[in-house]
Amino acid sequence: MHFVYMVRCSDNSLYTGYTNDLDKRIEVHNTGKGAKYTKSRLPVSIVFYRRVDSKSIGLRLEARLKKLSKKKKEDLVQKFALRNELSLS
């Protein structure tokens, strides 16, 4: 499986990444061994993810998401949270 994800850092910023093991990647981020960006902004929590079919698709989507404005990223996070909240009801 391949995932593109966003985590919320302790300073309220968002970090976007790609992985083939989402749970393990979040754990690595929170041990300070993940990305340089998140290392000084721990802990992080997952706020968005999308499963994709291949690494190449995942890396292209990651690049597109990283170019979005903070507002558009926050909109995606909000929609993701709402969709997941509704599916739990």
C-alpha positions in Angstrom: 0.0 0.0 0.0 1.1 3.6 -0.6 -0.1 6.7 1.2 0.2 10.4 1.0 -0.4 12.0 4.4 -0.4 15.2 6.4 0.5 15.5 10.0 -0.2 18.3 12.3 2.9 19.4 14.2 3.0 20.8 17.8 3.3 24.3 16.4 0.1 23.8 14.4 1.9 23.6 11.1 1.2 20.8 8.6 3.8 18.4 7.1 3.0 16.5 4.0 4.7 13.2 3.1 4.6 9.9 1.3 5.0 6.4 2.8 4.2 2.7 2.2 3.5 2.1 5.9 1.5 4.9 7.5 1.5 3.7 11.1 5.2 3.0 11.1 5.9 6.4 9.5 4.0 8.3 12.1 5.8 6.4 14.8 9.2 7.3 13.2 8.2 11.0 13.0 7.3 10.9 16.7 10.6 9.4 17.7 12.4 12.3 16.1 13.9 10.2 13.4 11.5 11.2 10.6 11.8 14.3 8.6 14.1 17.2 9.6 11.1 19.5 9.6 9.1 17.5 12.1 12.0 16.7 14.4 11.7 20.0 16.2 7.9 20.1 16.1 7.0 17.0 18.0 4.6 15.4 18.7 2.8 15.0 15.3 -0.6 13.6 14.7 -2.1 12.3 11.5 -4.8 14.6 10.1 -5.1 13.5 6.5 -4.2 10.5 4.4 -5.1 9.2 1.0 -4.3 5.7 -0.2 -2.8 5.6 -3.8 -2.1 2.7 -6.2 1.6 3.2 -6.7 4.7 5.0 -5.5 4.9 7.2 -8.6 1.3 8.4 -8.1 1.9 9.0 -4.4 5.0 11.1 -5.0 3.2 13.2 -7.7 0.3 13.8 -5.3 2.7 14.6 -2.5 4.4 17.2 -4.7 1.0 18.7 -5.6 -0.2 18.9 -2.0 3.0 20.6 -0.9 2.4 23.4 -3.4 -1.1 24.2 -1.9 -1.6 27.2 0.3 -2.0 26.6 4.0 -5.7 27.5 3.6 -6.3 24.8 1.0 -4.4 22.3 3.0 -6.6 23.1 6.0 -9.7 22.7 3.8 -8.5 19.2 2.9 -7.9 18.3 6.5 -11.4 19.6 7.5 -13.1 17.7 4.7 -11.1 14.5 5.7 -12.2 14.9 9.3 -15.8 15.5 8.4 -15.9 12.5 6.1 -14.3 10.2 8.7 -16.7 11.6 11.4 -19.7 10.8 9.3 -18.5 7.3 8.5 -18.2 6.5 12.2 -21.8 7.6 12.9 
